[in-house]
Amino acid sequence: MKLKFAKRMSYIKASEIREILKVTEQEDVISFAGGLPAPELFPIDEINEINQIVLKEAGTKALQYTTTEGYAPLREWIAKRMNERLVTSFDKDNILITHGSQQGLDLSGKVFLDEGDIVLCESPTYLAAISAFKAYGCNFVEIPTDEEGMNMTVLENVLSNTQKVKLIYVIPTFQNPTGKTWSLERRKKLAELSARYDIPVIEDNPYGELRFEGESLPSIKSFDKVGNILCTGSFSKIFCPGFRIGWIAGDKEVIRKYVLVKQGTDLQCNTMAQMTIAEYLKRYDIDKHIGKIIEVYRKRKNIAVKCIESYFPDCVKFTHPEGGLFTWIELPKEISARDILEKCLEKKIAFVPGGSFYPNDNKENTFRINYSNMSEEKIEKGLKIIGEIIREYAYESK
């Protein structure tokens, strides 16, 4: 085959999560791999009812094209929600509906990145964001993190000494993959540095509504005085992922740029899905639904933590998330998580090795555990087996 592909194709690799998820389609596999919501919590009966209502009362509109910006009542609800929960001051024109928050990341690459530009990110960071931005030929500089989030001293040093920085990407609440949450001080400081150096920030927030404990914190956007910070959000984790409805929010002038590039991508998101979600939000209590999700995930997270403490050797470190879907495991440096995964897959257990979450220097002694999708019994069974395999490697490495 002698086809000449675009240069960007050399930057694009298959998602490790998607490849592992192919294995987890087998019913007997216990999967800690993907960030999958619990399917038993999807409001199937309510959605079926709402679909019938939407088709009966507004079928011609629901099955027709709509504006690129998205269905106005849904955008209005999102703006109001963000103002209440994240301390912003948006209206519908600050919101663009996207195909999940993932499309918001891809559009961000189109809007901001040229080949050779630099993206600053947490280390580690969300691997699908790495893939989205890398397609535009950018380079990454990883900023180290601790229990309070991104190290602002390092970030400021990089900003003051690095050419061609075009974008900062962060997940400050229940970060993927680590589950960590930034402190208030770090949030304020990032907004300050973004304004001082005039660098846009993508504040990714797909998990923020899923808090099990601790105090909710305002978004970084709430400290934005110049309009540099954009926020992504999604209905995937609080409603259902199959609709693929998310959004990106920010300064109206910037959002207009996003609208232009989305028009060249897909024109608009699914009208029926947008109207169904909007009608559900009008007729049902989304906070009650989210409360049910939180109770299930809190229980599963607590069981996962207890199992890690019980079955993993003392040489293993892990995070204690206050919400979200993930905890992060750090093995001794001499143990590769990929070797552990290979043994686990033989026993029908799956997780995602941590190396793919580092855009530059892979740290192969880490891996991510998702606790939202498996039952409590499977969580305990699976983590016990992983712990036994880690103990074997830890013993052999002594």
Disulfide bonds with the S-S distance in Angstrom:
none
